Amino acid sequence: MDFNKLFSLEGKVALVTGAAYGIGFAIAEAYAKAGAKIAFNCRSQHHMDQALADYKAKGIEAKGYICDVTDEEQVKNMVAD
């Protein structure tokens, strides 16, 4: 059974907080393998730039946002985009 077809995320966007590295990055990779485009946030421009390069190298379409999830206005702006 092909789980990627069973749980297809084609045409969807997955917003994964903390997906610049570590477990969040691995989760975003799994969503991308299921067909999702990736949106992620982090608080550091350096980490965001590195993650975008890593996603691109893996052929994953991703968009990064500088956003502190404890700041409601920043979260609203990120989600609105």
N, CA, C and O atoms as CSV, one atom per row, in Angstrom:
chain,resi,resn,atom,element,x,y,z
A,1,MET,N,N,0.854,-1.183,0.000
A,1,MET,CA,C,0.000,0.000,0.000
A,1,MET,C,C,0.896,1.242,0.000
A,1,MET,O,O,1.825,1.342,0.802
A,2,ASP,N,N,0.620,2.172,-0.887
A,2,ASP,CA,C,1.387,3.407,-0.982
A,2,ASP,C,C,0.735,4.468,-0.094
A,2,ASP,O,O,-0.282,5.061,-0.458
A,3,PHE,N,N,1.334,4.696,1.070
A,3,PHE,CA,C,0.757,5.638,2.029
A,3,PHE,C,C,0.769,7.071,1.516
A,3,PHE,O,O,-0.085,7.871,1.899
A,4,ASN,N,N,1.736,7.408,0.646
A,4,ASN,CA,C,1.754,8.763,0.098
A,4,ASN,C,C,0.522,9.033,-0.753
A,4,ASN,O,O,0.022,10.158,-0.772
A,5,LYS,N,N,0.024,8.021,-1.458
A,5,LYS,CA,C,-1.204,8.201,-2.236
A,5,LYS,C,C,-2.424,8.177,-1.326
A,5,LYS,O,O,-3.379,8.926,-1.531
A,6,LEU,N,N,-2.383,7.310,-0.320
A,6,LEU,CA,C,-3.497,7.200,0.617
A,6,LEU,C,C,-3.689,8.501,1.402
A,6,LEU,O,O,-4.816,8.923,1.663
A,7,PHE,N,N,-2.582,9.119,1.768
A,7,PHE,CA,C,-2.618,10.350,2.557
A,7,PHE,C,C,-2.064,11.522,1.749
A,7,PHE,O,O,-1.249,12.292,2.256
A,8,SER,N,N,-2.494,11.660,0.516
A,8,SER,CA,C,-1.982,12.693,-0.373
A,8,SER,C,C,-2.298,14.094,0.156
A,8,SER,O,O,-3.407,14.372,0.613
A,9,LEU,N,N,-1.303,14.952,0.079
A,9,LEU,CA,C,-1.471,16.357,0.447
A,9,LEU,C,C,-1.285,17.260,-0.771
A,9,LEU,O,O,-1.008,18.452,-0.634
A,10,GLU,N,N,-1.441,16.682,-1.963
A,10,GLU,CA,C,-1.327,17.462,-3.198
A,10,GLU,C,C,-2.283,18.654,-3.141
A,10,GLU,O,O,-3.445,18.520,-2.758
A,11,GLY,N,N,-1.768,19.826,-3.532
A,11,GLY,CA,C,-2.587,21.027,-3.556
A,11,GLY,C,C,-2.777,21.680,-2.197
A,11,GLY,O,O,-3.517,22.657,-2.078
A,12,LYS,N,N,-2.120,21.156,-1.175
A,12,LYS,CA,C,-2.238,21.698,0.184
A,12,LYS,C,C,-0.945,22.399,0.574
A,12,LYS,O,O,0.113,22.145,-0.001
A,13,VAL,N,N,-1.046,23.279,1.553
A,13,VAL,CA,C,0.122,23.921,2.151
A,13,VAL,C,C,0.175,23.504,3.606
A,13,VAL,O,O,-0.809,23.636,4.334
A,14,ALA,N,N,1.323,23.001,4.029
A,14,ALA,CA,C,1.518,22.618,5.426
A,14,ALA,C,C,2.329,23.710,6.114
A,14,ALA,O,O,3.456,23.999,5.713
A,15,LEU,N,N,1.757,24.313,7.145
A,15,LEU,CA,C,2.469,25.302,7.951
A,15,LEU,C,C,3.066,24.563,9.138
A,15,LEU,O,O,2.346,24.084,10.014
A,16,VAL,N,N,4.384,24.478,9.155
A,16,VAL,CA,C,5.082,23.731,10.203
A,16,VAL,C,C,5.938,24.716,10.991
A,16,VAL,O,O,6.899,25.275,10.461
A,17,THR,N,N,5.589,24.926,12.253
A,17,THR,CA,C,6.384,25.833,13.074
A,17,THR,C,C,7.675,25.132,13.469
A,17,THR,O,O,7.689,23.940,13.777
A,18,GLY,N,N,8.749,25.895,13.454
A,18,GLY,CA,C,10.037,25.335,13.848
A,18,GLY,C,C,10.622,24.364,12.841
A,18,GLY,O,O,11.391,23.481,13.219
A,19,ALA,N,N,10.277,24.504,11.564
A,19,ALA,CA,C,10.738,23.555,10.548
A,19,ALA,C,C,12.033,23.995,9.875
A,19,ALA,O,O,12.336,23.551,8.767
A,20,ALA,N,N,12.796,24.860,10.528
A,20,ALA,CA,C,14.077,25.272,9.967
A,20,ALA,C,C,15.140,24.197,10.163
A,20,ALA,O,O,16.109,24.138,9.407
A,21,TYR,N,N,14.966,23.348,11.169
A,21,TYR,CA,C,15.932,22.276,11.429
A,21,TYR,C,C,15.319,21.269,12.394
A,21,TYR,O,O,14.239,21.496,12.938
A,22,GLY,N,N,16.003,20.182,12.597
A,22,GLY,CA,C,15.591,19.187,13.583
A,22,GLY,C,C,14.310,18.453,13.229
A,22,GLY,O,O,14.036,18.167,12.064
A,23,ILE,N,N,13.531,18.156,14.262
A,23,ILE,CA,C,12.300,17.389,14.087
A,23,ILE,C,C,11.315,18.129,13.178
A,23,ILE,O,O,10.657,17.508,12.342
A,24,GLY,N,N,11.213,19.430,13.334
A,24,GLY,CA,C,10.312,20.207,12.482
A,24,GLY,C,C,10.671,20.085,11.009
A,24,GLY,O,O,9.788,19.989,10.156
A,25,PHE,N,N,11.966,20.089,10.709
A,25,PHE,CA,C,12.420,19.930,9.326
A,25,PHE,C,C,12.030,18.555,8.803
A,25,PHE,O,O,11.567,18.428,7.669
A,26,ALA,N,N,12.215,17.529,9.621
A,26,ALA,CA,C,11.862,16.160,9.218
A,26,ALA,C,C,10.359,16.023,8.982
A,26,ALA,O,O,9.936,15.342,8.048
A,27,ILE,N,N,9.559,16.664,9.819
A,27,ILE,CA,C,8.106,16.630,9.637
A,27,ILE,C,C,7.734,17.312,8.318
A,27,ILE,O,O,6.911,16.801,7.559
A,28,ALA,N,N,8.342,18.462,8.056
A,28,ALA,CA,C,8.065,19.176,6.810
A,28,ALA,C,C,8.468,18.336,5.597
A,28,ALA,O,O,7.761,18.325,4.590
A,29,GLU,N,N,9.596,17.633,5.688
A,29,GLU,CA,C,10.011,16.747,4.593
A,29,GLU,C,C,8.958,15.675,4.328
A,29,GLU,O,O,8.641,15.380,3.176
A,30,ALA,N,N,8.422,15.099,5.389
A,30,ALA,CA,C,7.399,14.056,5.240
A,30,ALA,C,C,6.147,14.622,4.577
A,30,ALA,O,O,5.565,13.979,3.703
A,31,TYR,N,N,5.728,15.817,4.983
A,31,TYR,CA,C,4.574,16.453,4.346
A,31,TYR,C,C,4.855,16.715,2.865
A,31,TYR,O,O,3.985,16.513,2.017
A,32,ALA,N,N,6.069,17.163,2.562
A,32,ALA,CA,C,6.431,17.428,1.169
A,32,ALA,C,C,6.404,16.145,0.344
A,32,ALA,O,O,5.960,16.155,-0.804
A,33,LYS,N,N,6.874,15.049,0.918
A,33,LYS,CA,C,6.834,13.762,0.211
A,33,LYS,C,C,5.395,13.344,-0.083
A,33,LYS,O,O,5.133,12.632,-1.053
A,34,ALA,N,N,4.466,13.791,0.759
A,34,ALA,CA,C,3.045,13.490,0.545
A,34,ALA,C,C,2.404,14.493,-0.414
A,34,ALA,O,O,1.212,14.398,-0.707
A,35,GLY,N,N,3.203,15.467,-0.909
A,35,GLY,CA,C,2.712,16.382,-1.929
A,35,GLY,C,C,2.452,17.809,-1.495
A,35,GLY,O,O,2.080,18.641,-2.324
A,36,ALA,N,N,2.635,18.118,-0.222
A,36,ALA,CA,C,2.343,19.472,0.266
A,36,ALA,C,C,3.456,20.456,-0.083
A,36,ALA,O,O,4.625,20.085,-0.192
A,37,LYS,N,N,3.070,21.702,-0.253
A,37,LYS,CA,C,4.030,22.796,-0.267
A,37,LYS,C,C,4.265,23.137,1.196
A,37,LYS,O,O,3.374,22.956,2.027
A,38,ILE,N,N,5.445,23.623,1.514
A,38,ILE,CA,C,5.805,23.861,2.907
A,38,ILE,C,C,5.904,25.349,3.202
A,38,ILE,O,O,6.529,26.104,2.457
A,39,ALA,N,N,5.284,25.755,4.288
A,39,ALA,CA,C,5.468,27.082,4.871
A,39,ALA,C,C,5.975,26.835,6.285
A,39,ALA,O,O,5.471,25.960,6.989
A,40,PHE,N,N,6.968,27.605,6.695
A,40,PHE,CA,C,7.516,27.409,8.035
A,40,PHE,C,C,7.943,28.744,8.614
A,40,PHE,O,O,8.128,29.727,7.897
A,41,ASN,N,N,8.091,28.753,9.900
A,41,ASN,CA,C,8.552,29.965,10.557
A,41,ASN,C,C,9.748,29.652,11.443
A,41,ASN,O,O,9.956,28.521,11.883
A,42,CYS,N,N,10.514,30.688,11.682
A,42,CYS,CA,C,11.575,30.633,12.681
A,42,CYS,C,C,11.859,32.071,13.095
A,42,CYS,O,O,11.356,33.015,12.486
A,43,ARG,N,N,12.653,32.224,14.118
A,43,ARG,CA,C,12.925,33.571,14.628
A,43,ARG,C,C,14.225,34.145,14.089
A,43,ARG,O,O,14.521,35.320,14.310
A,44,SER,N,N,15.004,33.334,13.385
A,44,SER,CA,C,16.323,33.748,12.927
A,44,SER,C,C,16.402,33.783,11.403
A,44,SER,O,O,16.062,32.803,10.740
A,45,GLN,N,N,16.842,34.891,10.856
A,45,GLN,CA,C,17.033,35.000,9.403
A,45,GLN,C,C,18.064,33.979,8.932
A,45,GLN,O,O,17.895,33.359,7.882
A,46,HIS,N,N,19.124,33.806,9.706
A,46,HIS,CA,C,20.172,32.842,9.349
A,46,HIS,C,C,19.598,31.434,9.217
A,46,HIS,O,O,19.857,30.747,8.229
A,47,HIS,N,N,18.816,31.001,10.211
A,47,HIS,CA,C,18.227,29.661,10.161
A,47,HIS,C,C,17.234,29.534,9.002
A,47,HIS,O,O,17.158,28.492,8.352
A,48,MET,N,N,16.482,30.594,8.753
A,48,MET,CA,C,15.523,30.551,7.656
A,48,MET,C,C,16.245,30.410,6.321
A,48,MET,O,O,15.859,29.588,5.490
A,49,ASP,N,N,17.287,31.204,6.112
A,49,ASP,CA,C,18.036,31.135,4.857
A,49,ASP,C,C,18.651,29.753,4.653
A,49,ASP,O,O,18.611,29.207,3.551
A,50,GLN,N,N,19.219,29.190,5.719
A,50,GLN,CA,C,19.817,27.856,5.624
A,50,GLN,C,C,18.755,26.808,5.305
A,50,GLN,O,O,18.973,25.933,4.466
A,51,ALA,N,N,17.606,26.897,5.974
A,51,ALA,CA,C,16.528,25.933,5.735
A,51,ALA,C,C,16.010,26.039,4.306
A,51,ALA,O,O,15.768,25.018,3.662
A,52,LEU,N,N,15.836,27.256,3.803
A,52,LEU,CA,C,15.367,27.426,2.425
A,52,LEU,C,C,16.344,26.791,1.439
A,52,LEU,O,O,15.926,26.168,0.462
A,53,ALA,N,N,17.641,26.948,1.691
A,53,ALA,CA,C,18.651,26.318,0.834
A,53,ALA,C,C,18.562,24.797,0.928
A,53,ALA,O,O,18.677,24.101,-0.081
A,54,ASP,N,N,18.356,24.285,2.141
A,54,ASP,CA,C,18.243,22.832,2.333
A,54,ASP,C,C,16.999,22.278,1.641
A,54,ASP,O,O,17.061,21.233,0.994
A,55,TYR,N,N,15.879,22.973,1.777
A,55,TYR,CA,C,14.651,22.532,1.106
A,55,TYR,C,C,14.851,22.544,-0.412
A,55,TYR,O,O,14.479,21.594,-1.100
A,56,LYS,N,N,15.438,23.622,-0.923
A,56,LYS,CA,C,15.657,23.737,-2.367
A,56,LYS,C,C,16.539,22.598,-2.869
A,56,LYS,O,O,16.266,22.021,-3.921
A,57,ALA,N,N,17.594,22.270,-2.124
A,57,ALA,CA,C,18.498,21.187,-2.514
A,57,ALA,C,C,17.778,19.845,-2.579
A,57,ALA,O,O,18.178,18.959,-3.333
A,58,LYS,N,N,16.726,19.697,-1.796
A,58,LYS,CA,C,15.947,18.457,-1.780
A,58,LYS,C,C,14.767,18.504,-2.750
A,58,LYS,O,O,13.994,17.550,-2.845
A,59,GLY,N,N,14.633,19.622,-3.471
A,59,GLY,CA,C,13.542,19.752,-4.430
A,59,GLY,C,C,12.193,20.024,-3.788
A,59,GLY,O,O,11.149,19.721,-4.365
A,60,ILE,N,N,12.221,20.600,-2.586
A,60,ILE,CA,C,10.989,20.882,-1.844
A,60,ILE,C,C,10.630,22.359,-1.999
A,60,ILE,O,O,11.459,23.239,-1.769
A,61,GLU,N,N,9.379,22.615,-2.394
A,61,GLU,CA,C,8.895,23.991,-2.493
A,61,GLU,C,C,8.549,24.481,-1.091
A,61,GLU,O,O,7.673,23.922,-0.432
A,62,ALA,N,N,9.239,25.525,-0.638
A,62,ALA,CA,C,9.038,26.017,0.727
A,62,ALA,C,C,9.109,27.535,0.765
A,62,ALA,O,O,9.781,28.170,-0.048
A,63,LYS,N,N,8.402,28.093,1.725
A,63,LYS,CA,C,8.448,29.531,1.983
A,63,LYS,C,C,8.665,29.714,3.478
A,63,LYS,O,O,7.980,29.102,4.297
A,64,GLY,N,N,9.624,30.560,3.822
A,64,GLY,CA,C,9.934,30.793,5.229
A,64,GLY,C,C,9.477,32.159,5.698
A,64,GLY,O,O,9.408,33.111,4.922
A,65,TYR,N,N,9.169,32.237,6.971
A,65,TYR,CA,C,8.723,33.479,7.602
A,65,TYR,C,C,9.494,33.692,8.897
A,65,TYR,O,O,9.716,32.758,9.668
A,66,ILE,N,N,9.895,34.927,9.117
A,66,ILE,CA,C,10.432,35.294,10.423
A,66,ILE,C,C,9.216,35.610,11.279
A,66,ILE,O,O,8.491,36.569,11.015
A,67,CYS,N,N,9.000,34.797,12.303
A,67,CYS,CA,C,7.797,34.946,13.118
A,67,CYS,C,C,8.014,34.326,14.488
A,67,CYS,O,O,8.406,33.164,14.602
A,68,ASP,N,N,7.760,35.101,15.514
A,68,ASP,CA,C,7.768,34.612,16.892
A,68,ASP,C,C,6.328,34.230,17.225
A,68,ASP,O,O,5.455,35.096,17.291
A,69,VAL,N,N,6.077,32.941,17.435
A,69,VAL,CA,C,4.699,32.478,17.642
A,69,VAL,C,C,4.088,32.966,18.948
A,69,VAL,O,O,2.895,32.766,19.176
A,70,THR,N,N,4.876,33.600,19.809
A,70,THR,CA,C,4.306,34.181,21.025
A,70,THR,C,C,3.759,35.587,20.767
A,70,THR,O,O,3.155,36.191,21.654
A,71,ASP,N,N,3.970,36.108,19.552
A,71,ASP,CA,C,3.488,37.435,19.177
A,71,ASP,C,C,2.289,37.269,18.238
A,71,ASP,O,O,2.454,36.905,17.074
A,72,GLU,N,N,1.096,37.535,18.745
A,72,GLU,CA,C,-0.137,37.301,17.993
A,72,GLU,C,C,-0.166,38.036,16.661
A,72,GLU,O,O,-0.623,37.477,15.664
A,73,GLU,N,N,0.310,39.272,16.622
A,73,GLU,CA,C,0.294,40.046,15.379
A,73,GLU,C,C,1.204,39.417,14.328
A,73,GLU,O,O,0.849,39.362,13.150
A,74,GLN,N,N,2.372,38.945,14.748
A,74,GLN,CA,C,3.277,38.292,13.799
A,74,GLN,C,C,2.639,37.030,13.223
A,74,GLN,O,O,2.769,36.752,12.030
A,75,VAL,N,N,1.958,36.278,14.062
A,75,VAL,CA,C,1.297,35.053,13.600
A,75,VAL,C,C,0.180,35.401,12.618
A,75,VAL,O,O,0.053,34.759,11.575
A,76,LYS,N,N,-0.626,36.404,12.939
A,76,LYS,CA,C,-1.705,36.822,12.036
A,76,LYS,C,C,-1.150,37.233,10.674
A,76,LYS,O,O,-1.705,36.868,9.638
A,77,ASN,N,N,-0.058,37.988,10.677
A,77,ASN,CA,C,0.552,38.430,9.423
A,77,ASN,C,C,1.087,37.248,8.618
A,77,ASN,O,O,0.947,37.208,7.395
A,78,MET,N,N,1.696,36.292,9.306
A,78,MET,CA,C,2.234,35.121,8.626
A,78,MET,C,C,1.113,34.315,7.974
A,78,MET,O,O,1.218,33.930,6.810
A,79,VAL,N,N,0.057,34.064,8.715
A,79,VAL,CA,C,-1.047,33.244,8.212
A,79,VAL,C,C,-1.791,33.966,7.087
A,79,VAL,O,O,-2.268,33.327,6.150
A,80,ALA,N,N,-1.890,35.281,7.176
A,80,ALA,CA,C,-2.591,36.052,6.144
A,80,ALA,C,C,-1.880,35.980,4.800
A,80,ALA,O,O,-2.512,36.074,3.748
A,81,ASP,N,N,-0.561,35.811,4.843
A,81,ASP,CA,C,0.221,35.747,3.603
A,81,ASP,C,C,0.028,34.392,2.972
A,81,ASP,O,O,0.596,34.116,1.916
